[in-house]
Amino acid sequence: MRQNLARRSALVDAAIEVLASDGARGLTFRAVDAEAAVPKGTASNYFTSRDELLNQVGHRIYERLIPDEATAAGLFAGPNTRERTAELVRQVVERVTAFRTGFLALLELRLEATRRPELRAVLTARVVKDVEANVEGHLSSGLPGDADAVKMLYLAANWLVVERLTLPGVFSEEEAARLIGDMVERVLPSGP
């Protein structure tokens, strides 16, 4: 297998775009080659199988969703209030929806994972890690709420992202922002 890491990353990024536009059935090495604008046969030189490519896509989407260090450092700076928490949830929803093709590809991967145990294991491990990091960051920052409250916000925000990306006419941006505030207010305690 080839080891040019930049080319490999470009192929995985192209696979994300193919998954988002054509779905899992459209993900072929030939489609990835075309999306990456590389010679035919390039993807098959980098990945031993379609399953390996799917697993790499699962890892890469999360790599790209993680905020940069400066953004991450600023996430938990500020007052430890429900209002600040609502703003953090809004920021996360905006950051994730900005990577539209990545999240749509992730939805395709989740459906594929119901039929592919290895992919299911990759995604499960990644999502568990993501949830744990969200809970840990929230609790260590002193924001209101316990682990279960953070998990409820995580679940609700994820479905809001699905709505915004798949059926954007269901909730306007203004309504979505208001709903996030209401959700945080109802889920998190009002006291210290």
N, C-alpha and C positions, 0 to 999 in steps of 0.2 A: 504494500500500500504506500502511496505517496505521502510525503511528510511536509509539504509546503503549507505551513499553518495559515498563512493569509489566504491562499487559494481555498483551503478546506473551509475556513470561516465564510468566505464568499459563497461557496457552494451551499453551506448550511443556511445562510441568509437567503439565498435564492430559493431553497426548499421551503422556507417560511412563506415567502411570497407566493409560491405555487400552491401550498396548502390553503392559504387565505383566499386565493382567487379561484382555484379549481377543485378544492376539497381533496380528501385523502385518495380518492380514486384517480385523481389527476396527477398525483405525485409519482412521477417516473424519473429515472435517471436522465432520459432524453429531455423531459420538461425542465429539469433542474439545469441541465447544460444550456438549454435555450435561454432560460431566465438569467443565468449568470453570464451569458454571452461568451461561452467557452466552447472549444471544439467538442463534437460529439464523442462520447466515451470518457470524458474527463471525470464525471461524477462516479462512474463505475470503477475508475482507477483509485478513487479516494475512499470508497465505502464498499465493504464486502457484500452488503445486502441492503435492501430497502429498509429492513428492520433496524439496521445500524444507523441509517440515515434518520429514521424517525426518532430514535433515541437521542441522537445528537441534536436534532431540532428541539426536543424537549428541554435539554440542558441549555441550549443557546437562547431560547425565548426568555428564560429566567435570568440569564446573564444580562440580557439587554433591558429587562424590566427593573433590575436593581438600580436605585439612584446612584449617581456619582457621589464621591466622598463629601463634597461641599454641600450637596443637597441633603444627604443623609445626616450630616452634622447639624444642619439647621432644622431638621424635622421636629426634634423634641425641645428646641429652644423656645422659650416663651412661657406664658402663664399656664399653670396646670388646671385648666378649666374645661367645662364641656364645650364652650365656644371654640377654644383652641383645638379640641379634639375634632369637632365638626370641620374646622378648617383643614386639619390634617387629612381627614377622610376625603374631603373635596379635592385636595391636592393629589392624593393617591389615585382617585377616580380619573382626574384629568391626565395624570402621567400615563396611566395604563391605557386610556382611550386614545392618547396621542400615538401609541404604538398599535394602531388598529390592526394591521396585518398580523402582528405577533399574537394578539389576543384571539383573533379569529382562527389563526393556525393552532393555537392552544386548544380551542374548542374542538377542532377537528382531531387533534391528538387525543383528547379525552375520550372522544367517541371510539377512536381506534384502540385505545387502551382497554376498552371493554372486551376486545377480542384478542389482545396481545399481552400476555402476562408480563413479559419483560418490560414493555413500554409502561404498563400499569405500575410496575415496581419503581421505575425511574420517576414517573410523575408523582406517585404517592410519596416517595422519599422527598422530592423537591417541595411539594405542597406542605408536608408536615414541617419541614425546615422553615418554610416561609411563615406558616402560622405561628410556630414557636418563636421566630424572630420578631413577629409583630407583637405577640403577647409580652415577650421579654422587654422589648423596647418601650412599650406602653407602660408596663408596670415599673420598670426601673426609672422612668422619667418622672414618675409621680402623678401622671394624669389620672383623673378619676376613673373608677371602674375596676372590676376584677378580670381574671382570665376569660371567664365565660362571656362577659360583656364585650371584650375585644373580639372574641370569636364570632359573636352575633353581628358585630359591626362589619367584620371581615366578610361574612356570608352575604349580608345585605348589600354591601358595596360591590361585591363581585357580581351579583345579579343586576345591579344598576348598570355596571359596565356592559354586561350582555345586552341589556335593553338599548343602551346608547349606541352600541355598535351594530346590532342586528335590526332593530326597529327604532331608529332615532326619532320617529314622530310620536312615540308613546309619551315621553316626558320631555318638555323643553329644558334647555339648560337652566333656566331660572327655576323651574319647578323641581328639577333634580337637586339643585343646590339647596332649596328650601326643604325638600324631603330629607336630605342628609342632616340638616340642622335639627329637624323634628325627630328623626331616628335617634340621633345622639342624645337628645334631651330625654327621650323616653327610655333608652337603654341604660344610660349612665345615671348614677345617683346625683342628687343636687348638692348634697353636703360635702364636706372635706373627706 
